[in-house]
């Protein structure tokens, strides 16, 4: 419903890919009989095997069983086959993958930068994916996309990390001429913020003396943004349950027997666009430190299916370039050339970092894993059995010359602007084991990761460089209100906190809407009933409330008109009284047209829908239990496009995980024919988490099916 400027999300997750490349080292062929997949009563795959590689085989197979329609689309993205599949719509994606040099990077570094252990794991995953495609040929959309290799998987991570940097829009703007005829301070595209919560409490804050962790990403409810849940357990030390994006090789967040972590989106400048100074007398020469250098030409033949039905693939030649700054493109509307530089296409170790994070057995091993420093962004909130908790502003930020203005286009003719290093991860901002006993992040400022007394985490980097949205959103204010009410908490207390659906009256968003909630009904008598409802509202967005319906329609109108997004819940905005009034009048007219009254319960139009299940849904944008809905075509109802996509609670004691539970908004399968497509909607309506266990014997007690992936 609310324009969060998350259209990039569809791009960035379409860039999780599997790219073909040259032959690799041969590994033993995995016998699927050595891999056991146990599906529990909610269809969650629990994969058991002797080796990590065998578990990876099972993960690839199980994920394909539940979402092959989605994961194979990712294959085509990286292969350069999106043009073959989607025609003209898919060609820009193929162009992007080529422009950033993802394939070349992997070819250069695969043999030297990755450990033998991780390469073997990758091969197991590849074998499982290829085996599924071979066993289900009728489900394969583009036959030439298979088989894939370990190098292909590594390339997929280069592509997605590049897309997470919002690089595809920078390149698109450069090619489209958006940067032409403007000054160097013209603002670039910045990465939009998407949601998530994570918080951890140490034993001093919990009544039972355990260490508590909540993992709660807020991304897509459907498709590539939906989270896939699995358990991975081998006899080589891999033993973890959590969630990942469809098609991934390791879990992105979750819990093993010793520790766990959640991730949330953070906002810092991850990419720079440079305007090259071209030689007016010689084609393709650009100035650098007083010398003329020649751009390297990188042609590509895009294969585009131009047939409305069937296949007729037409080759289309395009040109990209490479300069001192890296990926370089030419404007289609001028002779200007622009280079796009970002850390994501300088490393191929993203997948290995995730794998090592999954395998970590203690604080030191986890700290070593994240210091591989190969994941573009994401805050980390961590907890473990030794009662350690921390928040880390994690990501790959260039170490730039601070005397230069990097907020817009940058001059591309001097080594002063050619950064070559990253700011060390330990200098990005952290709060470790604070005395107040808790850390959290709700996409708010990295400098507000704990109580006011404990917000003194170590950060030698100037704050303005790593905090583009300084301040707190509604979720942060509400979390602080709730965490300040008690000295110690129970599991049930944390459940109520996580699923809270109340707007705080503090912060920029509250200030920005104060005028709206204080409209004078005497001044606008035709709106008296609506204004009275809004003034009496307790700011709780439950299904039987009338005010969220009015407020939701008004905010949608305002946000759409001004192109506001999630950042404005932190930064605030200004709307004049007459616009609030006209928006409220329009909302009232709409409700009267559809229902004959302005008193329409929130749950009447706000629905959780999947397949044949349709239930009222609580929550609102930027609440601790959020929903960002869009209108269902042809109907006056709204369903969440983004929101509470995964929740996991864990409690650690000295012996490891002592309590574990999780919940998805609909189901773990993306196959409509599966009974696990929407079997968690009723639980989600009650916020009832599913109990879990990492122990195989407990998993077997809840087994719905046990099989080998073949």
PETAMO-V657944 format. One record per pair of residues at least 4 apart in sequence whose ideal C-beta (glycine too) atoms are under 6 Angstrom apart, sorted by the first residue. I is the first residue (numbers start at 1). J is the second residue. D is the distance in whole Angstrom. If there is no record, write none. Layout:
BEGIN
i->I j->J d->D
i->I j->J d->D
END
This chain:
BEGIN
i->1 j->556 d->5
i->1 j->629 d->4
i->1 j->630 d->6
i->1 j->638 d->5
i->2 j->559 d->5
i->2 j->621 d->5
i->2 j->628 d->5
i->3 j->559 d->5
i->3 j->560 d->6
i->3 j->565 d->6
i->4 j->565 d->4
i->4 j->566 d->5
i->4 j->628 d->6
i->5 j->192 d->4
i->5 j->565 d->4
i->6 j->194 d->6
i->8 j->12 d->6
i->9 j->225 d->6
i->11 j->163 d->6
i->11 j->168 d->5
i->12 j->163 d->4
i->12 j->164 d->5
i->13 j->224 d->4
i->13 j->225 d->6
i->14 j->77 d->5
i->15 j->77 d->6
i->15 j->159 d->4
i->15 j->160 d->5
i->15 j->163 d->4
i->16 j->74 d->5
i->16 j->156 d->5
i->16 j->160 d->5
i->16 j->247 d->5
i->17 j->74 d->5
i->17 j->77 d->4
i->17 j->78 d->2
i->17 j->156 d->4
i->17 j->159 d->5
i->18 j->75 d->5
i->18 j->78 d->5
i->18 j->148 d->4
i->18 j->152 d->4
i->18 j->153 d->6
i->18 j->156 d->5
i->19 j->78 d->4
i->19 j->79 d->6
i->19 j->103 d->6
i->19 j->152 d->4
i->19 j->155 d->4
i->20 j->79 d->6
i->20 j->152 d->6
i->21 j->149 d->6
i->21 j->151 d->4
i->24 j->149 d->6
i->24 j->150 d->6
i->27 j->120 d->6
i->27 j->123 d->4
i->30 j->54 d->6
i->30 j->57 d->5
i->30 j->124 d->6
i->30 j->127 d->5
i->32 j->708 d->5
i->32 j->709 d->5
i->32 j->710 d->4
i->33 j->708 d->5
i->34 j->49 d->6
i->34 j->54 d->5
i->35 j->49 d->5
i->35 j->54 d->5
i->35 j->57 d->6
i->35 j->58 d->4
i->35 j->709 d->6
i->36 j->48 d->5
i->37 j->45 d->5
i->37 j->47 d->6
i->37 j->58 d->5
i->37 j->62 d->5
i->37 j->707 d->6
i->37 j->709 d->6
i->38 j->46 d->4
i->38 j->699 d->5
i->38 j->703 d->5
i->38 j->706 d->5
i->39 j->43 d->5
i->39 j->45 d->6
i->39 j->704 d->5
i->39 j->705 d->5
i->40 j->44 d->5
i->40 j->702 d->5
i->41 j->702 d->6
i->41 j->704 d->5
i->43 j->668 d->5
i->43 j->669 d->6
i->43 j->676 d->3
i->44 j->229 d->5
i->44 j->668 d->6
i->45 j->62 d->4
i->45 j->230 d->5
i->46 j->231 d->4
i->46 j->699 d->5
i->47 j->55 d->5
i->47 j->58 d->4
i->47 j->59 d->6
i->47 j->232 d->6
i->48 j->233 d->5
i->49 j->54 d->3
i->49 j->55 d->5
i->49 j->234 d->6
i->50 j->235 d->5
i->51 j->234 d->6
i->51 j->236 d->6
i->52 j->121 d->5
i->52 j->234 d->5
i->52 j->236 d->5
i->52 j->238 d->5
i->53 j->120 d->5
i->53 j->121 d->5
i->53 j->124 d->3
i->55 j->232 d->5
i->55 j->234 d->5
i->55 j->238 d->6
i->56 j->121 d->5
i->56 j->124 d->4
i->56 j->125 d->4
i->57 j->124 d->5
i->57 j->127 d->5
i->57 j->128 d->4
i->58 j->62 d->6
i->58 j->709 d->5
i->60 j->125 d->5
i->60 j->128 d->3
i->60 j->129 d->4
i->61 j->128 d->4
i->61 j->132 d->5
i->61 j->709 d->4
i->63 j->67 d->6
i->63 j->228 d->6
i->64 j->68 d->4
i->64 j->71 d->6
i->64 j->132 d->4
i->66 j->669 d->4
i->67 j->71 d->6
i->67 j->246 d->5
i->67 j->670 d->4
i->68 j->72 d->6
i->68 j->139 d->5
i->70 j->224 d->6
i->70 j->246 d->5
i->70 j->670 d->6
i->71 j->246 d->5
i->71 j->247 d->4
i->74 j->247 d->5
i->75 j->79 d->6
i->75 j->145 d->5
i->76 j->81 d->4
i->76 j->82 d->5
i->76 j->85 d->5
i->76 j->142 d->6
i->76 j->145 d->6
i->77 j->82 d->5
i->77 j->93 d->6
i->78 j->155 d->6
i->78 j->156 d->5
i->78 j->159 d->6
i->79 j->145 d->5
i->80 j->94 d->5
i->81 j->85 d->6
i->81 j->142 d->5
i->81 j->145 d->6
i->82 j->86 d->6
i->82 j->90 d->3
i->82 j->93 d->4
i->82 j->94 d->5
i->83 j->90 d->5
i->83 j->91 d->4
i->83 j->94 d->5
i->83 j->302 d->5
i->83 j->303 d->5
i->83 j->304 d->4
i->84 j->142 d->6
i->84 j->303 d->5
i->84 j->305 d->5
i->84 j->313 d->6
i->85 j->90 d->6
i->85 j->142 d->6
i->86 j->90 d->3
i->87 j->304 d->6
i->87 j->305 d->5
i->91 j->302 d->5
i->91 j->304 d->5
i->94 j->302 d->5
i->95 j->318 d->6
i->96 j->168 d->5
i->97 j->102 d->6
i->97 j->159 d->6
i->98 j->300 d->4
i->99 j->171 d->6
i->99 j->320 d->4
i->99 j->327 d->5
i->100 j->162 d->5
i->100 j->327 d->5
i->100 j->345 d->5
i->101 j->105 d->6
i->102 j->155 d->5
i->102 j->158 d->4
i->102 j->159 d->5
i->103 j->155 d->6
i->105 j->158 d->6
i->105 j->345 d->6
i->106 j->110 d->5
i->106 j->151 d->5
i->106 j->154 d->5
i->106 j->155 d->5
i->106 j->348 d->5
i->109 j->113 d->4
i->109 j->348 d->5
i->110 j->151 d->5
i->113 j->348 d->6
i->114 j->118 d->5
i->114 j->119 d->5
i->114 j->352 d->6
i->118 j->352 d->4
i->118 j->355 d->6
i->121 j->355 d->6
i->122 j->150 d->4
i->122 j->153 d->5
i->123 j->150 d->5
i->125 j->249 d->5
i->126 j->148 d->6
i->126 j->149 d->6
i->126 j->150 d->6
i->130 j->147 d->4
i->133 j->140 d->5
i->133 j->146 d->4
i->148 j->152 d->4
i->154 j->348 d->5
i->154 j->351 d->6
i->157 j->350 d->4
i->157 j->351 d->5
i->158 j->345 d->6
i->161 j->344 d->4
i->161 j->350 d->5
i->161 j->376 d->4
i->162 j->167 d->5
i->162 j->344 d->4
i->162 j->345 d->5
i->163 j->168 d->5
i->164 j->376 d->5
i->165 j->270 d->4
i->165 j->271 d->5
i->165 j->342 d->5
i->165 j->344 d->5
i->165 j->376 d->6
i->166 j->189 d->6
i->166 j->191 d->4
i->167 j->271 d->5
i->167 j->340 d->6
i->167 j->342 d->5
i->169 j->189 d->4
i->170 j->189 d->5
i->170 j->271 d->6
i->170 j->273 d->5
i->170 j->340 d->5
i->171 j->329 d->6
i->171 j->340 d->6
i->172 j->176 d->6
i->173 j->178 d->4
i->174 j->179 d->6
i->174 j->329 d->5
i->174 j->338 d->4
i->175 j->329 d->5
i->175 j->332 d->6
i->177 j->331 d->5
i->177 j->332 d->6
i->177 j->333 d->3
i->179 j->338 d->6
i->179 j->409 d->6
i->180 j->331 d->5
i->180 j->333 d->6
i->180 j->334 d->5
i->180 j->336 d->6
i->182 j->186 d->4
i->184 j->409 d->5
i->184 j->411 d->6
i->185 j->408 d->4
i->186 j->408 d->5
i->186 j->409 d->5
i->187 j->408 d->5
i->188 j->273 d->5
i->192 j->565 d->6
i->193 j->265 d->5
i->193 j->267 d->5
i->193 j->443 d->6
i->193 j->566 d->5
i->193 j->567 d->6
i->194 j->265 d->5
i->195 j->218 d->3
i->195 j->443 d->6
i->196 j->217 d->4
i->196 j->218 d->5
i->196 j->264 d->4
i->196 j->265 d->6
i->197 j->216 d->4
i->197 j->442 d->5
i->198 j->215 d->6
i->198 j->262 d->3
i->198 j->264 d->5
i->198 j->381 d->4
i->198 j->441 d->6
i->199 j->214 d->5
i->199 j->440 d->4
i->200 j->213 d->5
i->200 j->381 d->5
i->200 j->383 d->4
i->200 j->389 d->4
i->200 j->439 d->5
i->201 j->205 d->4
i->201 j->206 d->6
i->201 j->212 d->4
i->201 j->438 d->5
i->202 j->211 d->6
i->202 j->387 d->5
i->202 j->389 d->5
i->202 j->437 d->5
i->203 j->209 d->5
i->203 j->211 d->6
i->203 j->387 d->5
i->204 j->437 d->4
i->205 j->437 d->4
i->205 j->438 d->6
i->206 j->210 d->5
i->206 j->212 d->5
i->206 j->489 d->6
i->207 j->488 d->5
i->207 j->490 d->5
i->210 j->651 d->4
i->210 j->653 d->5
i->211 j->383 d->5
i->211 j->387 d->5
i->211 j->652 d->4
i->212 j->651 d->6
i->213 j->260 d->5
i->213 j->383 d->4
i->213 j->650 d->5
i->214 j->498 d->6
i->214 j->649 d->6
i->215 j->253 d->5
i->215 j->262 d->4
i->215 j->648 d->4
i->216 j->647 d->5
i->217 j->645 d->6
i->217 j->646 d->5
i->218 j->626 d->6
i->218 j->643 d->6
i->219 j->225 d->5
i->219 j->645 d->5
i->220 j->225 d->2
i->220 j->226 d->6
i->220 j->642 d->6
i->221 j->640 d->5
i->221 j->665 d->6
i->222 j->226 d->6
i->224 j->246 d->6
i->227 j->243 d->4
i->227 j->645 d->5
i->227 j->646 d->4
i->228 j->244 d->6
i->228 j->246 d->5
i->229 j->243 d->5
i->229 j->668 d->5
i->231 j->241 d->4
i->232 j->238 d->5
i->232 j->240 d->5
i->233 j->239 d->5
i->234 j->238 d->4
i->237 j->359 d->6
i->238 j->359 d->6
i->239 j->256 d->5
i->239 j->257 d->6
i->240 j->251 d->6
i->240 j->254 d->6
i->240 j->256 d->4
i->240 j->358 d->5
i->241 j->254 d->6
i->242 j->251 d->4
i->242 j->253 d->5
i->242 j->254 d->1
i->243 j->646 d->5
i->244 j->248 d->4
i->244 j->251 d->5
i->244 j->252 d->5
i->249 j->351 d->6
i->250 j->354 d->4
i->250 j->355 d->5
i->250 j->358 d->5
i->251 j->358 d->6
i->253 j->261 d->6
i->253 j->262 d->5
i->253 j->263 d->5
i->255 j->260 d->3
i->255 j->650 d->5
i->255 j->657 d->6
i->257 j->656 d->4
i->257 j->657 d->6
i->257 j->694 d->6
i->258 j->361 d->5
i->258 j->384 d->6
i->258 j->385 d->5
i->259 j->366 d->6
i->259 j->384 d->4
i->260 j->383 d->6
i->260 j->650 d->5
i->261 j->380 d->5
i->261 j->382 d->4
i->262 j->381 d->5
i->263 j->378 d->4
i->263 j->380 d->6
i->264 j->379 d->5
i->264 j->441 d->5
i->264 j->443 d->6
i->265 j->443 d->5
i->266 j->377 d->6
i->266 j->379 d->5
i->266 j->393 d->6
i->267 j->468 d->4
i->267 j->469 d->5
i->268 j->397 d->5
i->268 j->466 d->5
i->268 j->468 d->6
i->270 j->342 d->6
i->271 j->342 d->4
i->272 j->341 d->5
i->272 j->410 d->5
i->273 j->338 d->6
i->273 j->340 d->6
i->273 j->409 d->6
i->274 j->325 d->5
i->274 j->339 d->4
i->274 j->410 d->5
i->274 j->412 d->3
i->275 j->338 d->6
i->275 j->409 d->5
i->275 j->412 d->6
i->276 j->286 d->4
i->276 j->337 d->4
i->276 j->412 d->4
i->277 j->287 d->4
i->277 j->413 d->4
i->278 j->286 d->5
i->279 j->285 d->4
i->279 j->292 d->5
i->284 j->294 d->6
i->284 j->295 d->5
i->285 j->292 d->4
i->285 j->294 d->6
i->286 j->293 d->6
i->287 j->413 d->5
i->288 j->293 d->5
i->288 j->324 d->6
i->288 j->413 d->6
i->289 j->415 d->5
i->295 j->321 d->4
i->295 j->323 d->6
i->296 j->322 d->4
i->298 j->320 d->5
i->298 j->322 d->6
i->299 j->319 d->5
i->300 j->318 d->5
i->301 j->315 d->5
i->301 j->317 d->6
i->302 j->316 d->5
i->302 j->318 d->6
i->303 j->313 d->5
i->303 j->315 d->6
i->304 j->314 d->5
i->304 j->316 d->5
i->305 j->311 d->6
i->305 j->313 d->5
i->306 j->312 d->6
i->306 j->314 d->5
i->307 j->311 d->6
i->307 j->312 d->4
i->320 j->329 d->6
i->321 j->328 d->4
i->322 j->328 d->6
i->323 j->328 d->4
i->323 j->339 d->5
i->325 j->339 d->4
i->325 j->341 d->5
i->325 j->412 d->6
i->326 j->341 d->5
i->327 j->340 d->5
i->328 j->337 d->6
i->328 j->339 d->4
i->330 j->337 d->5
i->331 j->336 d->5
i->339 j->412 d->5
i->343 j->396 d->4
i->343 j->422 d->6
i->344 j->376 d->5
i->347 j->374 d->4
i->349 j->353 d->6
i->349 j->372 d->5
i->349 j->374 d->4
i->350 j->374 d->5
i->350 j->375 d->6
i->353 j->372 d->4
i->353 j->374 d->5
i->353 j->375 d->6
i->356 j->369 d->4
i->357 j->369 d->5
i->360 j->365 d->4
i->360 j->366 d->4
i->360 j->369 d->5
i->361 j->365 d->5
i->363 j->384 d->6
i->363 j->388 d->5
i->371 j->425 d->6
i->373 j->425 d->5
i->376 j->395 d->6
i->376 j->396 d->5
i->377 j->395 d->4
i->378 j->394 d->6
i->379 j->393 d->6
i->379 j->441 d->5
i->380 j->392 d->5
i->380 j->394 d->5
i->381 j->391 d->5
i->381 j->439 d->6
i->381 j->441 d->6
i->382 j->390 d->5
i->383 j->389 d->5
i->384 j->388 d->5
i->385 j->652 d->4
i->385 j->656 d->5
i->389 j->439 d->5
i->390 j->432 d->4
i->391 j->431 d->5
i->391 j->439 d->4
i->391 j->441 d->6
i->391 j->449 d->4
i->392 j->430 d->5
i->393 j->428 d->5
i->393 j->429 d->4
i->393 j->446 d->4
i->396 j->422 d->5
i->397 j->423 d->5
i->398 j->419 d->4
i->399 j->419 d->6
i->399 j->421 d->4
i->399 j->422 d->6
i->399 j->423 d->5
i->400 j->406 d->6
i->400 j->419 d->5
i->401 j->416 d->6
i->410 j->417 d->5
i->423 j->427 d->5
i->423 j->461 d->6
i->427 j->460 d->5
i->427 j->461 d->5
i->428 j->466 d->6
i->429 j->446 d->4
i->429 j->459 d->4
i->429 j->466 d->6
i->430 j->457 d->5
i->430 j->458 d->6
i->431 j->439 d->5
i->431 j->449 d->4
i->431 j->450 d->5
i->431 j->457 d->4
i->434 j->450 d->5
i->434 j->454 d->4
i->436 j->450 d->6
i->436 j->451 d->4
i->436 j->454 d->4
i->439 j->449 d->5
i->439 j->450 d->5
i->440 j->479 d->6
i->442 j->475 d->4
i->442 j->476 d->5
i->444 j->448 d->6
i->444 j->472 d->4
i->444 j->473 d->5
i->444 j->476 d->4
i->445 j->467 d->5
i->445 j->470 d->5
i->445 j->471 d->6
i->446 j->467 d->6
i->448 j->455 d->6
i->448 j->472 d->6
i->450 j->454 d->4
i->450 j->455 d->6
i->461 j->465 d->6
i->461 j->466 d->5
i->463 j->467 d->5
i->469 j->567 d->5
i->469 j->570 d->5
i->471 j->570 d->5
i->472 j->476 d->4
i->472 j->477 d->6
i->472 j->507 d->6
i->473 j->569 d->4
i->473 j->570 d->5
i->473 j->622 d->5
i->474 j->478 d->6
i->474 j->503 d->6
i->474 j->504 d->5
i->474 j->509 d->5
i->474 j->569 d->6
i->474 j->622 d->4
i->475 j->622 d->6
i->475 j->624 d->5
i->477 j->504 d->4
i->477 j->506 d->4
i->477 j->507 d->5
i->478 j->504 d->4
i->478 j->624 d->6
i->479 j->483 d->6
i->482 j->497 d->5
i->489 j->493 d->4
i->489 j->494 d->6
i->499 j->625 d->4
i->499 j->687 d->4
i->500 j->624 d->4
i->501 j->540 d->6
i->501 j->541 d->5
i->501 j->618 d->5
i->501 j->619 d->5
i->501 j->623 d->5
i->501 j->625 d->5
i->502 j->539 d->5
i->502 j->540 d->5
i->503 j->539 d->4
i->505 j->510 d->5
i->506 j->510 d->6
i->508 j->572 d->3
i->509 j->569 d->5
i->511 j->572 d->6
i->512 j->572 d->5
i->512 j->573 d->5
i->515 j->577 d->6
i->516 j->580 d->4
i->517 j->534 d->6
i->519 j->531 d->5
i->521 j->528 d->4
i->521 j->531 d->4
i->524 j->581 d->6
i->527 j->531 d->5
i->527 j->584 d->6
i->529 j->598 d->6
i->530 j->550 d->6
i->530 j->584 d->6
i->530 j->588 d->5
i->530 j->598 d->5
i->533 j->546 d->5
i->533 j->547 d->5
i->534 j->547 d->5
i->537 j->547 d->4
i->541 j->548 d->4
i->541 j->619 d->6
i->541 j->620 d->4
i->542 j->618 d->5
i->543 j->602 d->6
i->543 j->603 d->3
i->543 j->616 d->4
i->543 j->618 d->5
i->544 j->601 d->5
i->545 j->602 d->5
i->546 j->599 d->5
i->547 j->551 d->6
i->548 j->552 d->6
i->548 j->602 d->4
i->548 j->620 d->6
i->549 j->600 d->5
i->549 j->602 d->5
i->550 j->587 d->5
i->553 j->587 d->4
i->554 j->583 d->5
i->554 j->584 d->5
i->554 j->587 d->5
i->555 j->559 d->6
i->557 j->583 d->5
i->558 j->575 d->6
i->558 j->583 d->6
i->559 j->564 d->4
i->564 j->568 d->4
i->564 j->573 d->6
i->567 j->571 d->6
i->568 j->573 d->5
i->569 j->622 d->4
i->575 j->579 d->5
i->575 j->580 d->6
i->588 j->598 d->5
i->591 j->595 d->6
i->591 j->598 d->5
i->591 j->600 d->5
i->594 j->636 d->5
i->595 j->600 d->5
i->600 j->604 d->5
i->602 j->606 d->5
i->603 j->616 d->3
i->605 j->637 d->5
i->605 j->638 d->6
i->606 j->617 d->5
i->606 j->638 d->6
i->607 j->614 d->6
i->607 j->617 d->6
i->607 j->637 d->5
i->607 j->639 d->5
i->608 j->615 d->5
i->608 j->617 d->4
i->608 j->681 d->6
i->609 j->614 d->5
i->609 j->639 d->5
i->610 j->666 d->4
i->610 j->678 d->4
i->611 j->672 d->6
i->611 j->677 d->6
i->611 j->678 d->5
i->613 j->678 d->5
i->613 j->681 d->5
i->615 j->681 d->6
i->615 j->685 d->5
i->619 j->623 d->6
i->619 j->625 d->5
i->619 j->626 d->6
i->619 j->627 d->4
i->621 j->626 d->6
i->621 j->628 d->5
i->625 j->644 d->5
i->626 j->643 d->5
i->627 j->640 d->4
i->627 j->643 d->4
i->628 j->641 d->6
i->628 j->642 d->4
i->628 j->643 d->6
i->629 j->638 d->4
i->629 j->639 d->6
i->629 j->640 d->5
i->630 j->641 d->5
i->631 j->638 d->5
i->632 j->637 d->5
i->632 j->639 d->6
i->644 j->665 d->6
i->646 j->664 d->6
i->647 j->663 d->5
i->648 j->662 d->4
i->649 j->661 d->5
i->650 j->657 d->6
i->650 j->660 d->5
i->651 j->658 d->5
i->651 j->659 d->4
i->652 j->657 d->6
i->653 j->658 d->4
i->660 j->692 d->4
i->661 j->689 d->4
i->661 j->691 d->5
i->661 j->692 d->6
i->662 j->690 d->6
i->662 j->692 d->6
i->663 j->689 d->5
i->664 j->680 d->5
i->665 j->684 d->5
i->666 j->678 d->5
i->666 j->681 d->5
i->667 j->676 d->5
i->667 j->677 d->5
i->667 j->678 d->5
i->667 j->679 d->5
i->667 j->680 d->5
i->668 j->676 d->5
i->669 j->674 d->4
i->669 j->676 d->4
i->669 j->677 d->5
i->672 j->677 d->5
i->680 j->684 d->6
i->683 j->688 d->4
i->693 j->698 d->4
END
